[in-house]
Amino acid sequence: MSDNKLNILISNDDGVHAQGIHCLADALRDLAQVTIVAPDRNRSGASNSLTLEQPLRVNQIAPQVYSVQGTPTDCVHFALNELMKDDLPDLVLTGVNHGANLGDDVLYSGTVAAAMEGHFLGVQAIAFSLVGKHHFATAAAIARQLVEQHAINPIPTNRLLNVNVPDVTLAKLKGTRVTRLGARHHAEAMIKQQDPRGHDIYWLGPPGKEQDAGEGTDFYAIEQGFVSVTPLQVDLTAHESITSMDNWLKDK
């Protein structure tokens, strides 16, 4: 990499042609060498799924832009283990997602999962989401600010970062808050319909309303007009339960 530019990989779950990913890439090209590797179509909700039973087909559709017939995690896995293996990126950025990834959303989000794959493979990763569908330029500007700050003073944690940006103009943002994940109620009931042949079909119901959305949560920061930055850890172990579980097993 020349001219001391950062080397950045960008992926998403909305697909390689989505507005958000190109807005993000355009905001960074003058300060970084940008490579886009993204699904060939919308793969929202794919979470951390990998394609194991069939090969990945990859097409270069423009300079430094690759379309993958696979999941968001496939894209980052391919990029880091094959396409960019001889010149690993300094950052993996994902998004800008078309919609929020707050609270429980991170368990299902392909955008967060793609960033998580970068984290798994040893590259600092940040997921970006716009809490709406209009002001992608605002989210891209926040991403640029964080990348510029990282270049001067590297992010002081190896945690995956989940960033959500209110859907307003940059001038209307109140600032940035470091937050914890909130939580939603259970999703609403499924929607049952019939296809033209009379067969039952089912749609997932809308996400549940906020349950834990108090001060300090990502939900609260967004509601108050702040950018939410949540450090995430991948270790799902309930460490505080190990001793009690060990005692329970010994009591049988």
N, C-alpha and C positions, 0 to 999 in steps of 0.2 A: 504494500500500500504506500502510495507516494503522498508528498505534500502534507504529511502529518494529519491527514484526514482520518476520522474514525471509519471503521468498517462496520456497517450495520446491516443485519438481516431483518426484514420485515415480513410478517405473515398475518393471517387473520382467519376468521371462520365465515365471513360473509362472501368470500369468493374473490378471485383475482381481479375481477372487473368492478368491484365495489368502490363507491365514492370514497369511503373512509380511508382505505388503504392507500389510494393514490394521493389524497390530500396530505396524509402523513408523509409519504415518500417525497412529495414535492417540497414540503417544508424543510426537509433535511438535506436535499441534494447538494446544496452549496457548501455544507460543512462536513459531509460524510459521503463515502462510497456506499451507495444503497443497492441492495439486492432484494428483490421481491420474490418470494416463493410461497404461493398460496393455492388453496383448492380451486379447482376448475369451476366450482359452483358453490352455492350457499350450503355450508355445513354447520350452521348454528345448532348448538345443543349437542355437538358430537363429543364433548368432554375430552377425556384422554385416550379415546379409542385409536387403535392402530390397525392397519390393514395387514392381515397375516395370511389370508388364504388365496391371495392373488397378487401379481406384481403391480408395482406403481408405474403408471405411464406419465412421463414428464414431457411437456412441450415448452420450448422457449418461444414466447409470443412477442417479445420486444427485447431490446438490449437490457440485460440484468433483470428480466421479468420472466418468471417461470410458472406455468400452470401445471398443477399436479392432480391427477385423478385419485384423490385420497382425502384423508382427514387433515385437520389443522396440525395435529401431532405428527402425522406422516410427513407433512411439509417441512417442519423444523428438523425432524429426524433425518430426512433425506439431505437437507441443506447442510447440516453440521457434520454428518457422517460420510457424505459423498461430494456434493457440489462444492463446498467450501472447506473441505477437510485439510487442505494445504495452506489455507489462509483464513483461519477461524475469525468470525466477527468479534468486535469488541462488545457489542450489544445485540440482543435479540429484542425487537419491539414488535408488539402485535396490536392490531386494530388499524385505524380507529373503529371500534365496534359500533354497529348501528343499533344503539340501545344500551341501557345500563347493564353493568355486571356488579350488582350490590348484594351484600349478604349471602344468602344461600345460592344465589345465581352462580357463584364461582365454582360450585360443584358440577355444574352442567356446561359451563361456558367453554366453547372451543377456543375462543380468544385467550382466556386465561390458561387453558390447557396447552396451547401452543407456546406461550411464554414459559409455562412450567417445564416443558420439554427442553427448552433452552437452558433453564436452570438446572435440570437433571444432568445435562451434558456439559455443565461447567461454565456457562456464559451468563453474565448478568442479564436479567430479563425484566421487561416492564410491559404490562398489558394496559392498553388505553381504551376507554369506552366513553362514548357521548351519551348522556342521559337524555336522548331525544333523537331527532333526525334532521336538524337544520344546520346548526353552527359547527360543522366539521372543522372549519378553519380555526375556531377557538381551541378545540382539542389538539389540533396539530401544532398550534402555537405553544400550548402548554408542554407538549412533548418536546418541542425544540428547546424550550427553556430548561427542561430537566436534562436533556442531552448535553446542552452547553455547560450546565453546572457540573454534570458528571465528568466532562472533559477536563475541567479545571480542578475539580475536587471530587474524586470518585465516590460513588454512593457508599456510605459507611456500613453496609450490611450486605451479606450474600443472600438475603432473602429475595424472593420474587415480589415485585411491587405491582399492585393492582390500583390503577388510577382511573377515577371516574370524573367526568367534567360536565358541569351544568350546561344545558342547551341555551346559552345566551352569548351575546357578543363578548369579546375579550374585555372590553371596558367595563362591563357589568359584573365581572367576577369579583367576589369579596376577598379572595385570597386563597390560601391552601391550608388544609388541615391534615395532619396524620391521624388516621382513624383505625378503629377495629371494625370487623364485619358485624353488621346487624343481622337480623333474622326475620323471616316472613312466617305468617301462618301457613298452614297447608294450602296447596293449590286448590282452586275451586273445582267443582264437579266436572267430569268429562262431558263433552257434547256429543250426543248420539244423533246420527243422521242416517239416511239411506242413499246409496249410490243409484244411478239411473236404472240399474237392473234389480233394485229392491233389496240389495244386500246391506246389512248393517255396517256402518263405518263409525269411527270414533275419533274425535279431536281432543287433544289435551286441553284442559281448562286453563283459563288465565292464571298467572301467578297469584299467590295469596297476598293479602295486604301485610304491611309491616307489623311485626309483633314486637321486636326489639329494635327501636329506632330512636332511642334517646341520645342525649348529648354524648359525644365521643364516638358514635357510630358513623359509618359511611352514609347511611340514609340521612342522618341529621345534618351532616356537613353539606350534602347536596341540597337539602331542603332550605338551608340557610344561605345558599348561593356560593359555597366554597368548593374548590376542587378537593376531592378526597383521595388521599394516598394511603393505601393499606399494605403494610408488609405482611406477606403470607409465608407460612412455613409448610413444608410438604410432609413432615413427620406427623402421621395421624395417631401415633401411640398416645393413649391416655396414661401418661406416666404416673399420675397420682393414684391410679387404680391398680398398679402392678402388685403392690404389697397385699392389698385386700383380696385380690383375685388369687394370689398365691396361697393365702391363708384359707380361702374358701375351698380350694382344691385339696388342701391337706386335711380339711375337716371331713371329707367324705368317708 
